Amino acid sequence: MTHTPGPWRIDGHPGREALEIHSGHRRIAKSLYEYGSEDNEADANAALIAAAPDLLEACKLAKQHLDALRLEARIGLWLSEPQQEVFKFVDETLQAAIRKARAHTTNPDAREWSDDDCPGA
């Protein structure tokens, strides 16, 4: 199982009872205005949810380019040890974000990220 394809959009009016996030005519989520919370918090939550498919694709694309740069760096042997540590940190951060986006799927194979998730990798 995979997530509903993007793009996702926000429907509703800020400050009302809830904002809904849709893909086509399908509702994906609701961001509710809770008593005691700031209205802009629900708006920000809705914006983050609506951006989720784009953020996941951006992480996968960044991972793909990072892997290509790492391969190029190994061939040229031009990365210093601190630069290698930065590459490792960024790589682990991207992989964790991708795994988190897939954590609640019922398909155990979809929980692991692979190069197949990035066309051209």
VOGU-3710 file (C-alpha; in Angstrom, 3 decimals, decimal comma):
1> mthtpgpwri> 0,000/0,000/0,000  1,200/3,485/-0,783  -0,054/6,927/0,110  -2,645/8,778/-1,937  -0,820/10,496/-4,783  -0,321/14,236/-4,647  -0,836/16,990/-5,137  -2,788/17,539/-1,951  -4,599/20,803/-1,321  -6,186/22,587/1,612
11> dghpgreale> -9,925/23,248/1,474  -11,867/25,380/3,896  -11,487/28,780/5,417  -8,837/29,546/8,038  -10,358/30,183/11,445  -13,393/27,955/10,928  -13,986/24,587/12,632  -11,518/22,633/10,495  -9,430/22,671/7,361  -9,573/19,612/5,131
21> ihsghrriak> -6,770/18,258/2,996  -7,897/16,713/-0,303  -6,451/14,877/-3,274  -8,928/15,308/-6,082  -12,305/14,700/-4,447  -10,880/12,428/-1,756  -10,426/13,780/1,778  -7,006/12,861/3,180  -7,104/14,568/6,581  -8,634/17,301/8,729
31> slyeygsedn> -6,798/19,896/10,768  -9,069/20,941/13,619  -9,113/24,184/15,522  -8,874/22,987/19,123  -9,987/25,065/22,058  -7,002/26,906/23,466  -4,817/26,532/20,406  -3,861/29,339/18,112  -5,729/29,463/14,797  -2,464/29,725/12,916
41> eadanaalia> -1,318/26,409/14,441  -4,141/24,498/12,693  -3,381/26,419/9,487  0,312/25,501/9,737  -0,541/21,848/10,437  -2,818/21,741/7,390  -0,083/23,276/5,218  2,469/20,715/6,423  0,088/17,805/5,799  -0,770/19,114/2,326
51> aapdlleack> 2,952/19,405/1,529  3,733/15,823/2,638  3,793/14,178/-0,833  6,043/16,940/-2,166  8,334/16,710/0,855  8,652/12,936/0,457  9,546/13,322/-3,220  12,066/16,041/-2,346  13,717/13,733/0,212  13,940/10,908/-2,321
61> lakqhldalr> 15,401/13,228/-4,964  17,923/14,695/-2,508  18,937/11,151/-1,490  19,401/10,215/-5,130  21,649/13,234/-5,758  23,559/12,672/-2,533  24,304/9,099/-3,593  25,513/10,317/-6,996  27,764/12,922/-5,365  29,139/10,336/-2,951
71> leariglwls> 30,012/8,017/-5,832  31,676/10,871/-7,696  33,590/11,861/-4,553  34,853/8,308/-4,031  36,090/8,167/-7,591  37,828/11,543/-7,232  38,821/10,941/-3,595  38,247/14,620/-2,832  36,104/14,417/0,322  37,768/15,246/3,616
81> epqqevfkfv> 36,802/13,311/6,736  34,556/16,155/8,032  32,828/16,288/4,641  32,290/12,519/4,779  30,660/12,959/8,194  28,325/15,614/6,778  27,398/13,300/3,888  26,721/10,494/6,370  24,551/12,731/8,584  22,506/14,055/5,653
91> detlqaairk> 22,123/10,536/4,241  20,894/9,146/7,570  18,519/12,086/8,044  16,989/11,628/4,592  16,633/7,867/5,058  14,958/8,380/8,452  12,464/10,867/6,982  11,628/8,496/4,119  11,201/5,565/6,526  9,006/7,668/8,816
101> arahttnpda> 6,767/8,577/5,891  6,265/4,853/5,265  6,168/3,627/8,871  2,455/2,893/9,136  1,939/0,961/5,945  0,591/-2,575/6,136  3,104/-3,672/3,499  6,419/-4,458/5,271  8,308/-4,185/1,965  7,201/-0,552/1,612
111> rewsdddcpg> 8,746/0,367/4,978  12,254/0,020/3,626  13,584/2,617/1,252  15,542/1,487/-1,777  17,036/2,945/-4,922  13,919/1,711/-6,737  12,069/4,581/-5,045  14,147/7,071/-7,031  13,913/6,760/-10,783  17,335/6,912/-12,345
121> a> 19,169/5,967/-9,138
//
